[in-house]
Structure formats: structure tokens, C-alpha cells
Amino acid sequence: MTDGFSPPKGVQQAAQRAVRWIDDGKAGRNFTDVGRRRAHQLADGDEVSRADAKKMRAYFARHTVDKDASGFKRGTEGYPPPGRVAWDAWGGDPGERWVRGLDL
């Protein structure tokens, strides 16, 4: 039995989108190396450790307020702001639902 969790397809897709945005320079100057690594990990479908899943859960709890920012939603002006890039780097809405449902 493994101690890790495989990210579902929706999580991978959100992270892949974030990787493209990061490559396009949309992450902003405060984007962290941790966020960059998490985006690549999830985009590649690499297993997430229990500790990393807990970090993801904590990230979403802290940053859910970012969803209220201007440009966060597709089709709105300024889309995607750096907060949306970061949100998707951590798996986006599918990632939030996924880690909330894990038995950590």
C-alpha cells in the first residue's frame, strides 16, 4: 500500500493550465518556487504525499478569498490574475475538492 495519492484528471488539467500561464509570465513576481513545483507535480500526475496533501488543504483554506479577486473567473477582465494562476497551480477547484475528501 502506498502512502501517496494520485491526482485526478481534473486536478492535472488545472495544473497544466497553470504551467502554461506560468510559462506565459502570468504568475506575477511573488509566485513561489513551491507553487511552481506543485504545478509541475500535479500537471505530470505525480503522486502527492500525505504531507503534501495536507499542505494543499491548508493552501486552499488560506487562499479561498482569492476567488473574490477581480479577473479570477474566466471571461472577466484581467483573467487570469496571479492569484488564479496560483490557485490552479495547486489543482484549482478540483484540487480543493479532492484534498478535502482525502482521509488525512
C-alpha positions as CSV (number, residue, x, y, z in Angstrom):
1,M,0.0,0.0,0.0
2,T,1.3,3.4,-0.9
3,D,1.3,6.5,1.3
4,G,0.6,8.8,-1.6
5,F,-2.3,9.9,-3.6
6,S,-2.6,10.1,-7.4
7,P,-4.2,13.4,-8.6
8,P,-7.4,13.0,-10.5
9,K,-7.6,14.2,-14.2
10,G,-9.3,17.5,-13.3
11,V,-6.6,18.4,-10.9
12,Q,-3.9,17.6,-13.5
13,Q,-5.8,19.7,-16.1
14,A,-5.9,22.7,-13.8
15,A,-2.2,22.4,-13.0
16,Q,-1.4,22.0,-16.7
17,R,-3.3,25.3,-17.4
18,A,-1.3,26.9,-14.6
19,V,2.0,25.7,-16.0
20,R,1.1,27.3,-19.4
21,W,0.2,30.6,-17.6
22,I,3.5,30.5,-15.6
23,D,5.4,29.9,-18.9
24,D,3.5,32.9,-20.4
25,G,4.6,35.1,-17.4
26,K,1.2,35.5,-15.8
27,A,2.1,34.2,-12.4
28,G,3.3,37.6,-11.1
29,R,6.5,38.5,-9.3
30,N,5.5,37.0,-5.9
31,F,4.8,33.5,-7.3
32,T,6.8,31.0,-5.3
33,D,9.1,28.1,-6.3
34,V,6.9,25.9,-4.1
35,G,3.9,26.8,-6.3
36,R,5.9,26.2,-9.4
37,R,7.0,22.7,-8.2
38,R,3.4,21.9,-7.1
39,A,2.1,22.9,-10.5
40,H,4.5,20.6,-12.3
41,Q,4.0,17.7,-9.8
42,L,0.2,17.8,-10.3
43,A,0.4,18.5,-14.1
44,D,2.6,15.4,-14.5
45,G,0.2,13.3,-12.5
46,D,2.9,12.5,-9.9
47,E,1.8,11.1,-6.6
48,V,1.2,13.5,-3.8
49,S,2.4,12.5,-0.3
50,R,0.1,12.7,2.7
51,A,2.2,15.7,4.0
52,D,1.8,17.5,0.6
53,A,-1.9,16.8,0.5
54,K,-2.2,18.4,4.0
55,K,-0.2,21.4,2.7
56,M,-2.6,21.6,-0.3
57,R,-5.6,21.5,2.1
58,A,-4.1,24.3,4.1
59,Y,-3.3,26.3,1.0
60,F,-6.9,26.2,-0.2
61,A,-8.2,27.2,3.3
62,R,-5.9,30.2,3.3
63,H,-6.5,31.3,-0.3
64,T,-10.2,30.7,-0.9
65,V,-10.6,34.5,-0.5
66,D,-8.5,34.9,-3.7
67,K,-11.6,33.6,-5.7
68,D,-13.2,37.0,-5.0
69,A,-10.5,38.9,-6.8
70,S,-11.1,40.8,-10.0
71,G,-10.4,38.7,-13.1
72,F,-10.5,35.3,-11.2
73,K,-13.3,33.9,-13.3
74,R,-12.9,33.1,-17.0
75,G,-14.3,35.7,-19.2
76,T,-13.8,38.6,-16.8
77,E,-11.4,41.5,-17.2
78,G,-7.8,40.7,-16.2
79,Y,-8.2,36.9,-16.4
80,P,-6.1,35.2,-15.1
81,P,-4.7,37.3,-12.3
82,P,-1.7,35.9,-10.4
83,G,-4.0,34.5,-7.6
84,R,-5.9,32.4,-10.2
85,V,-2.6,31.1,-11.6
86,A,-1.5,30.1,-8.1
87,W,-5.0,28.6,-7.4
88,D,-4.7,26.4,-10.4
89,A,-1.1,25.6,-9.7
90,W,-2.3,23.8,-6.6
91,G,-5.0,22.0,-8.5
92,G,-7.8,24.6,-8.7
93,D,-11.3,23.8,-7.7
94,P,-10.9,20.1,-8.5
95,G,-7.8,20.1,-6.2
96,E,-9.7,21.7,-3.4
97,R,-12.5,19.2,-3.6
98,W,-10.0,16.3,-3.9
99,V,-7.9,17.1,-0.9
100,R,-11.0,17.9,1.2
101,G,-12.2,14.4,0.5
102,L,-9.0,12.6,1.4
103,D,-8.6,10.8,4.7
104,L,-5.6,12.7,6.0
